[in-house]
């Protein structure tokens, strides 16, 4: 599977940041179960559940939501738009896109960011 290899990528700490759905009682539990089933129990400690992703400190946030708003008007991270069925029709977006996890483009994206940071 491609996703676990992302976690092993040299010099990069990866966390899964997700927003729980309040209207569903088991949303948080199901998110943790998904991570355990698809990525393994070692990745459970890499999960951050928050309704406000703007307060998370990091370099990149890869997310399928076009507009991420919250308490912090200038988050520390750069938003990379993950292509999904609900946003693929949008032609002009200000964010760089990541279309999938399988073609290796995520590695180029991370390597480019690491060069900028060094």
ZITAVEN-V618351 format. One record per backbone hydrogen bond with DSSP energy under -1.0 kcal/mol. NH is the residue of the N-H (numbers start at 1). CO is the residue of the C=O. Records with the same first field share a line. If there is no record, write none. Layout:
BEGIN
NH=CO + CO
END
This chain:
BEGIN
6=2 + 3
7=3
12=9
16=46
18=48
24=21
27=24
30=26
31=27
32=28
33=29
34=30
35=31
36=32
37=33
38=34
39=35
40=35
43=40
44=41
46=43
47=44
48=16
50=18
56=53
61=78
63=80
78=59
80=61
81=96
82=63
83=98
87=84
88=84
90=87
98=81
108=104
109=105
110=106
111=107
112=108
113=109
114=110
115=111
116=112
117=113
118=114
END
